[in-house]
Amino acid sequence: MAKKNLEEIAYVSIVKLILENHFKPGDFLLETALSKALSLSRTPVRHALGQLVAEGFLDKKKKKGCFIPAASPEDARHVFFARENIEGLTATSAARCATDKDVDFLWGLIKKEQSIDQDISKIDYVNINGAFHMGIAKIGKNKYLEQYCRHSFWRSHAYILFFDNYYTGNIAASIQKTGPQQHIQIVKAIENRNDEKAGNLMRQHIRTTYDQLSLKL
């Protein structure tokens, strides 16, 4: 099997283990143990862990390895402040650069999000949500914003995955939260090429997520 495919398998498998609560904040993810659990060599596992560190989902300590960042209200505030401003810019850029095909892609993601039910897995929802936010960043055609967006998105999800009811079991009730409706309003602003409104709506969306999360920290 190609090296790249093995790295992708390792990446997806490690994320799946995290989303299924096999690890908690502060836990180290050890190459040897993961390689054995996933029946993979250490090389693809090492590269997958490195990618998760680069994306901000994991931290790394010299000579100790990669670990899930421990919860800190101050760090969460900093992460979401950065994400709010970065994604506000990505939405602004997307409204300026979006083609009709890009808008159709976003509406397709909205349709998927609306079709989810109470049996959806964490992985499926994170994939849809990530595709929405990363998709907007990519549409904005600014590789630096896209990179920072990916980092802050995953860093914030280190908190969301463990402390927000949407990801910790009460999914049916959480579907009624403001997130999906805010996504629709953001896409409408992008479709109308209203860059200022798209940016403001995205900032409000990230702020709302943080406000809901901060009640649990």
N, C-alpha and C positions, 0 to 999 in steps of 0.2 A: 504493500500500500504506500502511496506517495507520502513523503514527509509532511507536506502541507496538510493532507487529509488527517494524518495522525495528530497533528497539533490542534486541528479544529475539533477532532473527537475529544481530545484531552480537555480543551477549553470548555466545550459544551458540557462535558461530564462533570467537571469541577464546579461550574456554575450551578448545575442541577443539584449536586450534593449540598451546596450552600443554600439554595432556595428550599430544599427539603429539610432544612434545619439540622443537618448533620454536624454543623459547626455553629458556634456562637461568637459574638464579638470578643476579641482577645485570643481566640484559638489560633494556633499555628497550623498551617497546611504543609505537611512534610512531603517532600518529593518521593522518598522511599515508600512511605505508607500509601500515598496516592497511586504510585506506579503499580503497587501490588493490588490495590483495590480495583483499579481500572484495567488491569492486565495489559499495561503499556510500559514501554521502556521509560527511563527517567528523562530522556532528551525532550520528547514532545510535552511531557508534564512540566518540565522546567520552562520551556518556551511559553506554555499556556499560563503558568503562574506569572511569568514576566509580563505577559500582555495584560493580565488583570491588575498588576501593579501599575503599569503604564496608564491604564484606563482609570486608575484611582479607586478600584473596588477593593484592592488589598494594599497593605503597607508591607514594608520589608525592613528587617533589622539585620545588620551585618553579623554573619556567623550564626544567626538563629533561624532565618528564613522568612517566609511570607506569612502574614497573619491578617485576620479580619480586624479592622480598627475598632478599638473600644469606644463605647458611647460617651460623648461629652457634649453637653448642651452648648458650650461655647464653640466647639468645632462645628457642630450642626448649624449653628447660626452663621458661621463664616462660610461654610459650604453652600448653604442655600442663598446667601447674599450674592456670592459669586455666580451661582447658577442662574439666579433671577436676572442678573445684568447680562450675562453671556447669552442666555437664551432669548432675552429681549432683543439683543442685536441680531441673533440668527433669524428670528421671526421678521424683523425689519428688513433684513437682507433678502429673505425668501419672498416677501411681498414685492420687492423690486425686481427680482430675477425670475420668478416662477413662470413657467410656460403652462399652457393649457394641460399638457400631459402631466406636469408636476402636480397641478391642482387635482386632476383625476386620481392620481396616485394617493394623495392625502385623503380624498373622499372615500377611496377604497379602504383605507385603514380605519376611517371613522365607521364605515359599514361593518367591518370586522369587529370593532370595539362594541358596537351596538348589538351584535349578535351573541356576545358572550353571555353565559348564564352562571348560575351559582356553582356549577360543577367545574368551572374553569380552573386550571392549575396555575400556580404562581408563575411557572415558567412561561406558559402561553400568554398570560397577561403582561409579564415583563417584556416578552418579545414584541407584542403589539405596541405597548407604550414606548419601548425603546425605538421601534421602527418609526413611530410618529415623531418623536423629538429629534432623532438622528436624521430622519428624512427631511425635516425642515432645515436642519443645519446644512445638509448636503445641497438642498435646493438653493440656499443662499450663496453658494459658490465662493465661500471664503474658507480656505483650508485651515487657517489658524483658528477661526471661530469653531469650525467643525471639530477640531482636535480638542479644544478647551471644553466644548460642549459635551463631548464623549466622557472626558475625565470627570467633570462636575456631575454629570448625570449618574455615573456609576458610583461616585463617592457619596452622593446623596442617597442612593439606593442601599448603601450599606446601613443607613439609618432606617429608611422606609421599610426595608424587608424584615427588619426585626422589631419595629415599634409601631408600624401603622397597621390598623386592623384590616386594611385592604389586603395585606399580604400575610397576615398571621391567623387567618381562619374565618373571620367574619365577612367573607367576600360578598355574600348575597346582599347584606345590608349596605355594604360600602359601594356597591354598584350605583346606588342612588346619590353618591357624593357629587360634588360639583365638577370633578375632573372631566368626564366625557362631554358634558355640556360646554365647558370652557374650550375643549378641543374643537368643537364645532364652530364656535365663535371665532377662534383663531384662524381656522381654515377659510371661513367666510371673508375675513379681513384680507387674507393672502389672495384669495380669488378676486377680490375687488381691487387688488394692488394698493391697498391702503396701508402703507408701511408704518406710519405712526401708530395707527390703531392696532395693527398686528403685534408690534413690539410691546405696547402697553398691556394688551390682553395676555400675552405670554408672561410678562412680569407678574401680573396679577395671579395668573395660574400657578406659577411657582411659589408665590407668596402664600397662596391659599394652602398649598400642600404643606409648606413649612408650618403654618399656623395650626393645621390639624395635627401634625407630628409633634409640635412643641408641647402639646397638652399631655403627651405620653412620656416625654423625656424627664 
